[in-house]
Amino acid sequence: MRTIEQTTDEILTLAAEHFKVSRADLQPGDDFYKKLKIDSLQALELLTRLENHFGVELPDYEVQGVSDFHTLATRIQARL
């Protein structure tokens, strides 16, 4: 079983790769919209990639209003 730290690290790494930013620039508490300079459609792309990577499905109501990596990791972790 993954720890929350491992899940968070995987999310940060995948986000950095997908949006071609340095992994070192991303922190768990960062607002991914601002840090990655993405819009809601790009955020959905990220969520889809994360769902596929972790093999989970995140209902809209669970991710609505989520904008930081750590909270996203806790939602994913709860589904693992």
Jmol script that loads the backbone (N, CA, C; Angstrom):
load data "model"
ATOM      1  N   MET A   1       0.841  -1.194   0.000  1.00  0.00           N
ATOM      2  CA  MET A   1       0.000   0.000   0.000  1.00  0.00           C
ATOM      3  C   MET A   1       0.879   1.248   0.000  1.00  0.00           C
ATOM      4  N   ARG A   2       0.505   2.187  -0.837  1.00  0.00           N
ATOM      5  CA  ARG A   2       1.245   3.451  -0.911  1.00  0.00           C
ATOM      6  C   ARG A   2       0.945   4.311   0.310  1.00  0.00           C
ATOM      7  N   THR A   3       1.946   5.100   0.698  1.00  0.00           N
ATOM      8  CA  THR A   3       1.714   6.121   1.723  1.00  0.00           C
ATOM      9  C   THR A   3       1.207   7.375   1.022  1.00  0.00           C
ATOM     10  N   ILE A   4       0.663   8.303   1.798  1.00  0.00           N
ATOM     11  CA  ILE A   4       0.198   9.567   1.220  1.00  0.00           C
ATOM     12  C   ILE A   4       1.369  10.330   0.599  1.00  0.00           C
ATOM     13  N   GLU A   5       2.546  10.201   1.190  1.00  0.00           N
ATOM     14  CA  GLU A   5       3.726  10.874   0.645  1.00  0.00           C
ATOM     15  C   GLU A   5       4.101  10.297  -0.720  1.00  0.00           C
ATOM     16  N   GLN A   6       4.016   8.971  -0.863  1.00  0.00           N
ATOM     17  CA  GLN A   6       4.324   8.341  -2.146  1.00  0.00           C
ATOM     18  C   GLN A   6       3.298   8.749  -3.205  1.00  0.00           C
ATOM     19  N   THR A   7       2.025   8.754  -2.830  1.00  0.00           N
ATOM     20  CA  THR A   7       0.975   9.161  -3.759  1.00  0.00           C
ATOM     21  C   THR A   7       1.185  10.604  -4.196  1.00  0.00           C
ATOM     22  N   THR A   8       1.473  11.468  -3.247  1.00  0.00           N
ATOM     23  CA  THR A   8       1.708  12.881  -3.562  1.00  0.00           C
ATOM     24  C   THR A   8       2.906  13.025  -4.497  1.00  0.00           C
ATOM     25  N   ASP A   9       3.982  12.315  -4.204  1.00  0.00           N
ATOM     26  CA  ASP A   9       5.180  12.397  -5.043  1.00  0.00           C
ATOM     27  C   ASP A   9       4.892  11.920  -6.464  1.00  0.00           C
ATOM     28  N   GLU A  10       4.131  10.849  -6.598  1.00  0.00           N
ATOM     29  CA  GLU A  10       3.778  10.353  -7.934  1.00  0.00           C
ATOM     30  C   GLU A  10       2.939  11.381  -8.689  1.00  0.00           C
ATOM     31  N   ILE A  11       2.001  12.019  -8.002  1.00  0.00           N
ATOM     32  CA  ILE A  11       1.170  13.051  -8.630  1.00  0.00           C
ATOM     33  C   ILE A  11       2.037  14.211  -9.110  1.00  0.00           C
ATOM     34  N   LEU A  12       2.954  14.662  -8.261  1.00  0.00           N
ATOM     35  CA  LEU A  12       3.824  15.773  -8.634  1.00  0.00           C
ATOM     36  C   LEU A  12       4.702  15.406  -9.830  1.00  0.00           C
ATOM     37  N   THR A  13       5.212  14.198  -9.838  1.00  0.00           N
ATOM     38  CA  THR A  13       6.059  13.751 -10.943  1.00  0.00           C
ATOM     39  C   THR A  13       5.258  13.663 -12.246  1.00  0.00           C
ATOM     40  N   LEU A  14       4.072  13.077 -12.185  1.00  0.00           N
ATOM     41  CA  LEU A  14       3.234  12.975 -13.386  1.00  0.00           C
ATOM     42  C   LEU A  14       2.822  14.351 -13.900  1.00  0.00           C
ATOM     43  N   ALA A  15       2.466  15.259 -12.994  1.00  0.00           N
ATOM     44  CA  ALA A  15       2.078  16.610 -13.402  1.00  0.00           C
ATOM     45  C   ALA A  15       3.254  17.323 -14.067  1.00  0.00           C
ATOM     46  N   ALA A  16       4.434  17.178 -13.487  1.00  0.00           N
ATOM     47  CA  ALA A  16       5.626  17.821 -14.056  1.00  0.00           C
ATOM     48  C   ALA A  16       5.911  17.289 -15.459  1.00  0.00           C
ATOM     49  N   GLU A  17       5.811  15.973 -15.627  1.00  0.00           N
ATOM     50  CA  GLU A  17       6.053  15.376 -16.946  1.00  0.00           C
ATOM     51  C   GLU A  17       5.000  15.818 -17.959  1.00  0.00           C
ATOM     52  N   HIS A  18       3.734  15.781 -17.548  1.00  0.00           N
ATOM     53  CA  HIS A  18       2.641  16.101 -18.464  1.00  0.00           C
ATOM     54  C   HIS A  18       2.681  17.555 -18.936  1.00  0.00           C
ATOM     55  N   PHE A  19       2.999  18.459 -18.019  1.00  0.00           N
ATOM     56  CA  PHE A  19       2.991  19.886 -18.365  1.00  0.00           C
ATOM     57  C   PHE A  19       4.388  20.460 -18.583  1.00  0.00           C
ATOM     58  N   LYS A  20       5.379  19.556 -18.623  1.00  0.00           N
ATOM     59  CA  LYS A  20       6.755  19.932 -18.959  1.00  0.00           C
ATOM     60  C   LYS A  20       7.289  21.069 -18.086  1.00  0.00           C
ATOM     61  N   VAL A  21       7.192  20.836 -16.781  1.00  0.00           N
ATOM     62  CA  VAL A  21       7.784  21.756 -15.810  1.00  0.00           C
ATOM     63  C   VAL A  21       8.749  20.957 -14.951  1.00  0.00           C
ATOM     64  N   SER A  22       9.597  21.652 -14.233  1.00  0.00           N
ATOM     65  CA  SER A  22      10.555  20.982 -13.366  1.00  0.00           C
ATOM     66  C   SER A  22       9.848  20.412 -12.139  1.00  0.00           C
ATOM     67  N   ARG A  23      10.107  19.159 -11.844  1.00  0.00           N
ATOM     68  CA  ARG A  23       9.511  18.518 -10.668  1.00  0.00           C
ATOM     69  C   ARG A  23       9.931  19.251  -9.396  1.00  0.00           C
ATOM     70  N   ALA A  24      11.155  19.782  -9.376  1.00  0.00           N
ATOM     71  CA  ALA A  24      11.674  20.493  -8.208  1.00  0.00           C
ATOM     72  C   ALA A  24      10.870  21.759  -7.907  1.00  0.00           C
ATOM     73  N   ASP A  25      10.175  22.292  -8.896  1.00  0.00           N
ATOM     74  CA  ASP A  25       9.381  23.511  -8.706  1.00  0.00           C
ATOM     75  C   ASP A  25       8.008  23.247  -8.096  1.00  0.00           C
ATOM     76  N   LEU A  26       7.620  21.983  -7.976  1.00  0.00           N
ATOM     77  CA  LEU A  26       6.283  21.643  -7.484  1.00  0.00           C
ATOM     78  C   LEU A  26       6.327  21.133  -6.051  1.00  0.00           C
ATOM     79  N   GLN A  27       5.436  21.682  -5.228  1.00  0.00           N
ATOM     80  CA  GLN A  27       5.327  21.292  -3.828  1.00  0.00           C
ATOM     81  C   GLN A  27       3.906  20.823  -3.546  1.00  0.00           C
ATOM     82  N   PRO A  28       3.708  19.953  -2.542  1.00  0.00           N
ATOM     83  CA  PRO A  28       2.372  19.426  -2.251  1.00  0.00           C
ATOM     84  C   PRO A  28       1.297  20.488  -2.019  1.00  0.00           C
ATOM     85  N   GLY A  29       1.638  21.588  -1.401  1.00  0.00           N
ATOM     86  CA  GLY A  29       0.649  22.620  -1.097  1.00  0.00           C
ATOM     87  C   GLY A  29       0.366  23.586  -2.228  1.00  0.00           C
ATOM     88  N   ASP A  30       1.067  23.443  -3.339  1.00  0.00           N
ATOM     89  CA  ASP A  30       0.888  24.354  -4.478  1.00  0.00           C
ATOM     90  C   ASP A  30      -0.504  24.230  -5.097  1.00  0.00           C
ATOM     91  N   ASP A  31      -1.043  25.360  -5.493  1.00  0.00           N
ATOM     92  CA  ASP A  31      -2.274  25.409  -6.288  1.00  0.00           C
ATOM     93  C   ASP A  31      -1.880  25.015  -7.706  1.00  0.00           C
ATOM     94  N   PHE A  32      -2.371  23.860  -8.177  1.00  0.00           N
ATOM     95  CA  PHE A  32      -1.902  23.383  -9.481  1.00  0.00           C
ATOM     96  C   PHE A  32      -2.372  24.245 -10.634  1.00  0.00           C
ATOM     97  N   TYR A  33      -3.491  24.941 -10.491  1.00  0.00           N
ATOM     98  CA  TYR A  33      -3.925  25.846 -11.562  1.00  0.00           C
ATOM     99  C   TYR A  33      -2.899  26.961 -11.754  1.00  0.00           C
ATOM    100  N   LYS A  34      -2.469  27.542 -10.649  1.00  0.00           N
ATOM    101  CA  LYS A  34      -1.519  28.660 -10.719  1.00  0.00           C
ATOM    102  C   LYS A  34      -0.110  28.188 -11.048  1.00  0.00           C
ATOM    103  N   LYS A  35       0.321  27.130 -10.371  1.00  0.00           N
ATOM    104  CA  LYS A  35       1.704  26.669 -10.527  1.00  0.00           C
ATOM    105  C   LYS A  35       1.968  26.122 -11.930  1.00  0.00           C
ATOM    106  N   LEU A  36       0.993  25.394 -12.466  1.00  0.00           N
ATOM    107  CA  LEU A  36       1.164  24.818 -13.805  1.00  0.00           C
ATOM    108  C   LEU A  36       0.639  25.736 -14.911  1.00  0.00           C
ATOM    109  N   LYS A  37      -0.021  26.833 -14.493  1.00  0.00           N
ATOM    110  CA  LYS A  37      -0.621  27.791 -15.431  1.00  0.00           C
ATOM    111  C   LYS A  37      -1.584  27.075 -16.379  1.00  0.00           C
ATOM    112  N   ILE A  38      -2.542  26.347 -15.771  1.00  0.00           N
ATOM    113  CA  ILE A  38      -3.492  25.560 -16.558  1.00  0.00           C
ATOM    114  C   ILE A  38      -4.911  26.053 -16.339  1.00  0.00           C
ATOM    115  N   ASP A  39      -5.790  25.678 -17.268  1.00  0.00           N
ATOM    116  CA  ASP A  39      -7.204  26.002 -17.142  1.00  0.00           C
ATOM    117  C   ASP A  39      -7.964  24.740 -16.733  1.00  0.00           C
ATOM    118  N   SER A  40      -9.272  24.844 -16.636  1.00  0.00           N
ATOM    119  CA  SER A  40     -10.076  23.717 -16.152  1.00  0.00           C
ATOM    120  C   SER A  40     -10.020  22.514 -17.092  1.00  0.00           C
ATOM    121  N   LEU A  41      -9.923  22.750 -18.387  1.00  0.00           N
ATOM    122  CA  LEU A  41      -9.826  21.631 -19.331  1.00  0.00           C
ATOM    123  C   LEU A  41      -8.509  20.878 -19.146  1.00  0.00           C
ATOM    124  N   GLN A  42      -7.443  21.610 -18.960  1.00  0.00           N
ATOM    125  CA  GLN A  42      -6.148  20.975 -18.720  1.00  0.00           C
ATOM    126  C   GLN A  42      -6.138  20.248 -17.377  1.00  0.00           C
ATOM    127  N   ALA A  43      -6.851  20.784 -16.396  1.00  0.00           N
ATOM    128  CA  ALA A  43      -6.957  20.109 -15.099  1.00  0.00           C
ATOM    129  C   ALA A  43      -7.691  18.775 -15.264  1.00  0.00           C
ATOM    130  N   LEU A  44      -8.712  18.744 -16.113  1.00  0.00           N
ATOM    131  CA  LEU A  44      -9.414  17.493 -16.388  1.00  0.00           C
ATOM    132  C   LEU A  44      -8.493  16.478 -17.062  1.00  0.00           C
ATOM    133  N   GLU A  45      -7.634  16.946 -17.948  1.00  0.00           N
ATOM    134  CA  GLU A  45      -6.649  16.060 -18.582  1.00  0.00           C
ATOM    135  C   GLU A  45      -5.738  15.448 -17.523  1.00  0.00           C
ATOM    136  N   LEU A  46      -5.302  16.280 -16.589  1.00  0.00           N
ATOM    137  CA  LEU A  46      -4.448  15.802 -15.502  1.00  0.00           C
ATOM    138  C   LEU A  46      -5.188  14.776 -14.652  1.00  0.00           C
ATOM    139  N   LEU A  47      -6.422  15.066 -14.301  1.00  0.00           N
ATOM    140  CA  LEU A  47      -7.209  14.134 -13.494  1.00  0.00           C
ATOM    141  C   LEU A  47      -7.391  12.795 -14.205  1.00  0.00           C
ATOM    142  N   THR A  48      -7.657  12.839 -15.503  1.00  0.00           N
ATOM    143  CA  THR A  48      -7.811  11.606 -16.274  1.00  0.00           C
ATOM    144  C   THR A  48      -6.515  10.806 -16.260  1.00  0.00           C
ATOM    145  N   ARG A  49      -5.417  11.483 -16.434  1.00  0.00           N
ATOM    146  CA  ARG A  49      -4.122  10.799 -16.412  1.00  0.00           C
ATOM    147  C   ARG A  49      -3.865  10.178 -15.043  1.00  0.00           C
ATOM    148  N   LEU A  50      -4.206  10.895 -13.986  1.00  0.00           N
ATOM    149  CA  LEU A  50      -4.002  10.376 -12.629  1.00  0.00           C
ATOM    150  C   LEU A  50      -4.918   9.186 -12.350  1.00  0.00           C
ATOM    151  N   GLU A  51      -6.168   9.284 -12.794  1.00  0.00           N
ATOM    152  CA  GLU A  51      -7.099   8.162 -12.616  1.00  0.00           C
ATOM    153  C   GLU A  51      -6.568   6.910 -13.311  1.00  0.00           C
ATOM    154  N   ASN A  52      -6.064   7.065 -14.511  1.00  0.00           N
ATOM    155  CA  ASN A  52      -5.503   5.928 -15.257  1.00  0.00           C
ATOM    156  C   ASN A  52      -4.255   5.378 -14.569  1.00  0.00           C
ATOM    157  N   HIS A  53      -3.402   6.256 -14.106  1.00  0.00           N
ATOM    158  CA  HIS A  53      -2.164   5.838 -13.457  1.00  0.00           C
ATOM    159  C   HIS A  53      -2.437   5.038 -12.178  1.00  0.00           C
ATOM    160  N   PHE A  54      -3.363   5.560 -11.366  1.00  0.00           N
ATOM    161  CA  PHE A  54      -3.632   4.929 -10.074  1.00  0.00           C
ATOM    162  C   PHE A  54      -4.731   3.866 -10.145  1.00  0.00           C
ATOM    163  N   GLY A  55      -5.436   3.786 -11.271  1.00  0.00           N
ATOM    164  CA  GLY A  55      -6.498   2.794 -11.410  1.00  0.00           C
ATOM    165  C   GLY A  55      -7.700   3.081 -10.532  1.00  0.00           C
ATOM    166  N   VAL A  56      -8.023   4.367 -10.406  1.00  0.00           N
ATOM    167  CA  VAL A  56      -9.172   4.784  -9.596  1.00  0.00           C
ATOM    168  C   VAL A  56     -10.089   5.674 -10.423  1.00  0.00           C
ATOM    169  N   GLU A  57     -11.295   5.860  -9.915  1.00  0.00           N
ATOM    170  CA  GLU A  57     -12.224   6.808 -10.527  1.00  0.00           C
ATOM    171  C   GLU A  57     -12.583   7.840  -9.471  1.00  0.00           C
ATOM    172  N   LEU A  58     -12.398   9.090  -9.817  1.00  0.00           N
ATOM    173  CA  LEU A  58     -12.693  10.183  -8.890  1.00  0.00           C
ATOM    174  C   LEU A  58     -13.986  10.869  -9.318  1.00  0.00           C
ATOM    175  N   PRO A  59     -15.050  10.705  -8.537  1.00  0.00           N
ATOM    176  CA  PRO A  59     -16.300  11.383  -8.879  1.00  0.00           C
ATOM    177  C   PRO A  59     -16.119  12.903  -8.836  1.00  0.00           C
ATOM    178  N   ASP A  60     -16.872  13.590  -9.679  1.00  0.00           N
ATOM    179  CA  ASP A  60     -16.769  15.056  -9.750  1.00  0.00           C
ATOM    180  C   ASP A  60     -16.926  15.721  -8.392  1.00  0.00           C
ATOM    181  N   TYR A  61     -17.871  15.219  -7.593  1.00  0.00           N
ATOM    182  CA  TYR A  61     -18.117  15.867  -6.295  1.00  0.00           C
ATOM    183  C   TYR A  61     -16.918  15.760  -5.351  1.00  0.00           C
ATOM    184  N   GLU A  62     -16.037  14.792  -5.573  1.00  0.00           N
ATOM    185  CA  GLU A  62     -14.863  14.640  -4.716  1.00  0.00           C
ATOM    186  C   GLU A  62     -13.717  15.569  -5.099  1.00  0.00           C
ATOM    187  N   VAL A  63     -13.694  15.993  -6.344  1.00  0.00           N
ATOM    188  CA  VAL A  63     -12.594  16.854  -6.772  1.00  0.00           C
ATOM    189  C   VAL A  63     -13.033  18.292  -7.048  1.00  0.00           C
ATOM    190  N   GLN A  64     -14.316  18.542  -6.951  1.00  0.00           N
ATOM    191  CA  GLN A  64     -14.806  19.902  -7.155  1.00  0.00           C
ATOM    192  C   GLN A  64     -14.217  20.803  -6.075  1.00  0.00           C
ATOM    193  N   GLY A  65     -13.609  21.874  -6.487  1.00  0.00           N
ATOM    194  CA  GLY A  65     -13.014  22.818  -5.551  1.00  0.00           C
ATOM    195  C   GLY A  65     -11.604  22.465  -5.109  1.00  0.00           C
ATOM    196  N   VAL A  66     -11.102  21.305  -5.495  1.00  0.00           N
ATOM    197  CA  VAL A  66      -9.739  20.910  -5.148  1.00  0.00           C
ATOM    198  C   VAL A  66      -8.776  21.602  -6.099  1.00  0.00           C
ATOM    199  N   SER A  67      -7.773  22.266  -5.541  1.00  0.00           N
ATOM    200  CA  SER A  67      -6.824  22.963  -6.404  1.00  0.00           C
ATOM    201  C   SER A  67      -5.372  22.777  -5.972  1.00  0.00           C
ATOM    202  N   ASP A  68      -5.141  22.009  -4.896  1.00  0.00           N
ATOM    203  CA  ASP A  68      -3.752  21.780  -4.498  1.00  0.00           C
ATOM    204  C   ASP A  68      -3.415  20.292  -4.588  1.00  0.00           C
ATOM    205  N   PHE A  69      -2.158  20.016  -4.794  1.00  0.00           N
ATOM    206  CA  PHE A  69      -1.704  18.650  -5.006  1.00  0.00           C
ATOM    207  C   PHE A  69      -1.959  17.747  -3.796  1.00  0.00           C
ATOM    208  N   HIS A  70      -1.747  18.266  -2.593  1.00  0.00           N
ATOM    209  CA  HIS A  70      -1.909  17.430  -1.396  1.00  0.00           C
ATOM    210  C   HIS A  70      -3.357  16.964  -1.237  1.00  0.00           C
ATOM    211  N   THR A  71      -4.308  17.868  -1.398  1.00  0.00           N
ATOM    212  CA  THR A  71      -5.714  17.482  -1.273  1.00  0.00           C
ATOM    213  C   THR A  71      -6.090  16.478  -2.350  1.00  0.00           C
ATOM    214  N   LEU A  72      -5.594  16.685  -3.538  1.00  0.00           N
ATOM    215  CA  LEU A  72      -5.832  15.735  -4.623  1.00  0.00           C
ATOM    216  C   LEU A  72      -5.269  14.358  -4.244  1.00  0.00           C
ATOM    217  N   ALA A  73      -4.086  14.352  -3.654  1.00  0.00           N
ATOM    218  CA  ALA A  73      -3.484  13.087  -3.225  1.00  0.00           C
ATOM    219  C   ALA A  73      -4.329  12.397  -2.169  1.00  0.00           C
ATOM    220  N   THR A  74      -4.905  13.152  -1.237  1.00  0.00           N
ATOM    221  CA  THR A  74      -5.740  12.525  -0.209  1.00  0.00           C
ATOM    222  C   THR A  74      -6.999  11.907  -0.804  1.00  0.00           C
ATOM    223  N   ARG A  75      -7.555  12.561  -1.827  1.00  0.00           N
ATOM    224  CA  ARG A  75      -8.747  12.002  -2.503  1.00  0.00           C
ATOM    225  C   ARG A  75      -8.400  10.707  -3.226  1.00  0.00           C
ATOM    226  N   ILE A  76      -7.254  10.702  -3.892  1.00  0.00           N
ATOM    227  CA  ILE A  76      -6.820   9.497  -4.603  1.00  0.00           C
ATOM    228  C   ILE A  76      -6.479   8.400  -3.603  1.00  0.00           C
ATOM    229  N   GLN A  77      -5.773   8.752  -2.551  1.00  0.00           N
ATOM    230  CA  GLN A  77      -5.357   7.784  -1.536  1.00  0.00           C
ATOM    231  C   GLN A  77      -6.560   7.077  -0.924  1.00  0.00           C
ATOM    232  N   ALA A  78      -7.651   7.805  -0.744  1.00  0.00           N
ATOM    233  CA  ALA A  78      -8.860   7.232  -0.160  1.00  0.00           C
ATOM    234  C   ALA A  78      -9.484   6.180  -1.071  1.00  0.00           C
ATOM    235  N   ARG A  79      -9.177   6.218  -2.359  1.00  0.00           N
ATOM    236  CA  ARG A  79      -9.740   5.290  -3.328  1.00  0.00           C
ATOM    237  C   ARG A  79      -8.853   4.081  -3.602  1.00  0.00           C
ATOM    238  N   LEU A  80      -7.620   4.132  -3.109  1.00  0.00           N
ATOM    239  CA  LEU A  80      -6.689   3.019  -3.370  1.00  0.00           C
ATOM    240  C   LEU A  80      -6.987   1.830  -2.487  1.00  0.00           C
TER     241      LEU A  80
END
end "model"
wireframe off; spacefill off
backbone 0.3
color backbone group
